[in-house]
Amino acid sequence: MPLVAAAVCPHPPLLVPEVAGTAAGELDDLRAACDAAVTRLLASEPDCVVVLGAGPETGWIIPPALGTLRPFGVDRTVPLVPALPDGPAVLPLSVTVGAWLLGRHRVGARVVGAQVSPDAPADEVAELARQVDGYRPRVALLAMGDGSACRGEKSPGYHDPRAEPYDRGVARALADADAGALLGLDPGLSAELRVAGRAPWQVLAGAARAAGGAWRGELSYHAAPYGVAYFVAGWELG
């Protein structure tokens, strides 16, 4: 049996309370939604958990490997696997935050990381999706990615009227486990809207399609508290 479950979470560094400092409470609801999504993911009893996010190149990250929060003012490293704390600081931010989320839970499965280039073409996304689906007998995928960063004049990408409709479409696709809709996201528009999750979501969609079966989706969070769209969702085989 290939991919059996997936969770989608965003990766703002402010999700880590030490980074957020006195503003940590502003993301309590998002943090709780992410923790609940990871709990459901692990309840599928996978043999392997793949933590996937956007990174400088497309490929696998095998432990030991570390991410760091130093660029965000916190002198802390985050191992991909807590039991393997040594290794070079090679994790991109997306996988670093994913590893931090996963580290808040008891994980009995093997953990590996994967990154996908933000501008990865369709064939590259499809190949990584195929590899994710076939990685272990029972695979669970934690896909990290933010939506548009153009939701208002104070957003990182300023206001773009296309951003909200784009994010509504992503929210529907995640809620409905609609692999086709995610695979249809336009890379050019996604880049213009500064979407960090397009490629990871498409890897998820490709892996789910390769696994076959009827998928059921649940969207538990969709908001843009800092002008960036954040989604939390879970996919399970029906």
N, C-alpha and C positions, 0 to 999 in steps of 0.2 A: 504494500500500500504506500503511495507517495505522499504528497502534501495532504494533511488532514485538518489543519486549522491555520488561521492567520489572524494577526492583530495589526492594526494601523495606529500609529501614534505620531505626534509631532516631535520636533527636537529643538525647541528653544532652550538655550543654556539656562534661562531663568526658571526652567522646570526644576533645576537642582536648587534646593532652598539656600545653600551656602552662597550660591551665585546671586540669587535674588535678594538676599539680605533682609532688610526690614519690609521689602515688598513681597516676600515669599507668599503671604496669605492671599495675594491677588490671584494666584494660580492654584489655589487649593482644590477647586472643583476639577480643573484639568488634571492635576496630579492624581486625584482620586479616580477619575475616569480611566487614566492610563494604568493605574494599579489594578483596577477591576478587569481591564482588557487583558493584561498579562496573566492574571489569575485564571481567567477563562481559557487563555491559550495553553497554559500548562496543564489544565484539567483534561486536555485531549490526550494526555499521556504520550507525548512524542518521544521518539528515540533521539532526535536531534532538533535543536532550536537554532535557526539561522537568523541572526540579527543583520538586517539589510538597510543600507542608507546610501545617499548620494556621497560620492567621493571623487578624488582626482582621476581615478581610472577604474575600469570595470574588472572585477576579479574577486578572488576569495581571500579572506584574512583568517589564517589559522593560528590559534593560540599557541604560545603566549603572545599577547599583544596588549598595548596600553593606549589609552587616550589621555588627554590632559585638559584640565580646566584653567590652566594658568593664563591663557589669553583673555579670560573673563574675570580675572582678579582673584582667583582661588587657587592656592597652591595644593592641588590635589590631582592624583592620577586615578584613572578608572580602568581596571583590567577587564578585558573581554570575558575572562573567567576568573571569579574571585579567588579560586584555589590556585591560580597560576598568575601571581602578581608581578612577575618579572617579564621583561620584554621591552622592545623599543616603543616609543610613543608614536604609533603609526595610525591609530584609529582616527578617521574623520569625525567631525563633530556629531554627525547624525548617528554613527555607530557608537560613539562615546556615550551619548545620552541614552541610546538603546541599551547599552551594557549597564549603565547606571540603573535604569528602570528594572532590568532583569535581575540585577544584583540585590534588589529589595525583596526578592522572593526566593523560596527554596526551589532549586532547580536540580532535578535528578537526571536530566538528559544531557547529552553532549552539546556543547555550544560552539558554534563557529560564526564568523562574520563574513559579510560580503558587501562590496561597494559597487555602485554603478555610476558611471560618468553622467553628469546632468544633461549632456548633449548626446548621449548614446543613441545611435540610430536603431531602427526597429529590429534589424537582424541581430544586433548585439544584445538588446534587451531580451529577445526571444531565446537566444542561446543561454543566457544566464538563467532565465526562467526554466528552461529545460533542465539545466543542471541542478537548480534548487529542487525541482519536483522529483528528481531521481537521486538525491543525495543520500538518503537513508530510508529504511523501510517506512517509518512514520516521521514525517517532517512537519514542524510547526514554524511559521515564518512571522517574525516581528519586523514589519516594514515601517521605517521611520521616514517621515516627510511632511513638510509644511505646504500649505496652499499658497495662494497669491499673497504678495507683500505690498499690495497697492490698494488697501482698503481704507482710504481716507487721506487727508492732506498731511497728517503727521506720521503716516506709515513710511517704512523704509524706502518704498518705491514711489511715494506720493500717490495721489488719487488717480485711478484709472477706471472709467465706467465699465470696462469689460470684466473687471476683477470679480465683482459680486456674482454675475451670472455664471462665470467660470466655476467659482467655488460652489454655487448651488448645484451645478451639474456633477461635480465631484462628490458632493454630499449624497446626492441621489444614487450615484453609482456605488458608493460604499455601502449605503443602507440596503440596496437591492442586490448586492454581490454581483453587479453587472460588469463582468470582465470586458465585454465588448465596448462599453462606454469608456472605461479606463484606457483600453488599448487605442481608442480613437482620439485621445487627447492630443492636440496639436503641439509638437515640440517648439515651434517658433513662437506661438502665442504664449505657451507656458514660460518660455524664457523671458519674453517681454514683460510678463506679469510677475517675474522673479519667483516662480513656483519651484520649490526645492523637492517636491515629492513626485513629480511627474514620472521620472524613470523608475523609482522604487515601486510606485503603484502599478506601473505597467509590468514589472517583473512579477509582482503578486498576481496580476490578472493572467499573465501568460502561464504561470505555474498552476493556477487554479484550473485554467482551461485544459492544460496538459493532464492534470490529475483526473479530469472527467467528473461525472456525478453532478448532483444538484446541490448548489451552494446556497446557504442562507446567510444573509448579512444583517448586522445591527449597528446603527450609528448611535453612539452614546454621547458624543460631544461635537459641537460645531459652533465656533465663535471666532471672533477676530479681536481679541482684547487689546492688542497693540498695533492694530492695522495689518496684522498677518493672520491668515486663516489657519486655524488648527482643527484637525479632525481626529476623533478617536472612534475606531470601529473594530468589529470582530467578524470574521467569516468562519463558518463551520459547514461541513458536509451535512446535508439534510438527510 
